[in-house]
């Protein structure tokens, strides 16, 4: 009885060993690829441009009101409304 248990246990370990034998190599490949990606992201983070460019232009004023002529444009709704939303599209 003990002899059969040992045989079954050993054969189970051998089966599991063969089944997962290539997993370690695949994990190493994945880890190398992740390291490469991490290094690339680190380089991108080091070299990222500053979000504000100082090219001599005045920054946009979000509170400014722009008067844009509607000329012969199609108007939906009240043409004398206090607020006008203009949608610009380019059909190309």
C-alpha positions as CSV (number, residue, x, y, z in Angstrom):
1,X,0.0,0.0,0.0
2,X,2.8,2.4,1.0
3,X,4.7,1.4,-2.1
4,X,1.7,2.3,-4.4
5,X,1.3,5.6,-2.6
6,X,5.0,6.5,-3.3
7,X,4.7,5.5,-6.9
8,X,1.5,7.6,-7.4
9,X,3.1,10.6,-5.6
10,X,6.3,10.4,-7.7
11,X,4.4,10.0,-10.9
12,X,2.2,13.0,-10.0
13,X,5.2,15.2,-9.3
14,X,6.8,14.1,-12.6
15,X,3.6,14.9,-14.5
16,X,3.4,18.3,-12.9
17,X,7.0,18.9,-13.5
18,X,6.6,18.1,-17.2
19,X,3.4,20.2,-17.4
20,X,5.0,23.3,-15.9
21,X,8.6,22.8,-17.2
22,X,8.5,25.6,-19.7
23,X,6.7,28.1,-17.5
24,X,9.9,29.3,-15.8
25,X,11.5,30.2,-19.2
26,X,8.3,32.1,-20.3
27,X,8.2,34.0,-17.0
28,X,11.8,35.1,-17.5
29,X,11.0,36.3,-21.1
30,X,8.0,38.2,-19.7
31,X,10.0,39.7,-16.9
32,X,12.7,40.8,-19.4
33,X,10.1,42.4,-21.6
34,X,8.5,44.2,-18.6
35,X,11.9,45.5,-17.6
36,X,12.4,46.9,-21.1
37,X,9.0,48.6,-21.1
38,X,9.7,50.0,-17.6
39,X,13.1,51.4,-18.8
40,X,11.4,53.0,-21.9
41,X,8.7,54.6,-19.7
42,X,11.3,55.9,-17.3
43,X,13.2,57.5,-20.3
44,X,10.0,59.0,-21.5
45,X,9.2,60.4,-18.1
46,X,12.7,61.9,-17.8
47,X,12.5,63.6,-21.2
48,X,8.9,64.8,-21.1
49,X,8.5,68.4,-22.3
50,X,7.2,71.0,-19.9
51,X,3.5,71.5,-20.2
52,X,3.8,75.3,-20.6
53,X,5.7,76.6,-23.6
54,X,7.2,80.0,-23.2
55,X,7.1,81.1,-26.9
56,X,6.4,84.8,-26.2
57,X,2.7,84.5,-26.8
58,X,0.2,85.7,-24.2
59,X,-1.8,82.8,-22.6
60,X,-5.4,82.4,-23.6
61,X,-7.9,84.2,-21.4
62,X,-10.8,81.8,-20.6
63,X,-13.0,84.7,-19.5
64,X,-12.8,86.7,-22.7
65,X,-15.9,87.1,-24.8
66,X,-15.4,86.8,-28.6
67,X,-17.9,88.5,-30.9
68,X,-18.1,86.3,-34.0
69,X,-20.4,87.3,-36.9
70,X,-23.0,84.7,-37.9
71,X,-23.3,86.2,-41.4
72,X,-25.3,83.8,-43.5
73,X,-24.9,80.8,-41.2
74,X,-27.8,78.5,-40.3
75,X,-29.3,79.4,-36.9
76,X,-31.1,76.9,-34.8
77,X,-33.2,78.4,-32.0
78,X,-33.6,82.1,-31.0
79,X,-31.3,84.3,-33.1
80,X,-31.4,86.9,-30.3
81,X,-30.4,84.5,-27.5
82,X,-27.9,85.8,-24.9
83,X,-25.6,82.9,-25.5
84,X,-24.6,81.6,-28.9
85,X,-22.8,78.3,-29.4
86,X,-21.0,78.1,-32.7
87,X,-20.0,74.7,-34.1
88,X,-17.4,74.6,-36.8
89,X,-17.0,71.5,-38.9
90,X,-14.8,70.7,-41.9
91,X,-16.3,68.4,-44.4
92,X,-13.4,66.8,-46.2
